[in-house]
């Protein structure tokens, strides 16, 4: 699946764990005049109940897109009281300041690839969200035109990310090629979102 907005190009691949009808991962993205917001939530375990928790978190983000990343994580955590927990990653690209903000709790990862081909992995905060108060950090760094962001759930393996295909500047081609890599044998729900910041 691929889309193009004014500020970004987006390509998405998602598949449920082998043998499951429901994918426990949920995602959301939107673009306003000022920013681009993207999130992946992965309900603990897999199947229908995992999907219920991840969907609840995504609904919170959809309803509060102008909140900061820190505020969004806190609101999502509050929503999960009494539900199955989730791991969560939220990315915001701030068009005016040319900065991005990212936070991840649990095994939702993000890798950036500069136009020059330099890869950088962000280290998630340990644990998961389940309604209990917890500390976490928000990474804030500069963005440049042509910079690619890859957000992913734990169905995407380290060996996948080391593949040379991620050096391709075209996120559509990267995601399409990735989708052909043995997805039928995946042992976990898999979501991979490629985002290219277009710049001015």
Secondary structure, DSSP 8 states (H G I E B T S, - for coil): -EEE-SSEEEEEEEE--TT-SS-SEEEEEEE-SSEEEEEEEEESSSSHHHHHHHHHHHHHHHHTTTS-HHHHHHHHHHHTTTS--EEEEEEEEETTTTEEEEEEESS-EEEEE-TT--EEEE--BSS-BSSS------EEEE--TT-EEEEE-TTS-HHHHTSGGGG-S-HHHHHHHHTTSSGGG-SS-EEEEEEEE---
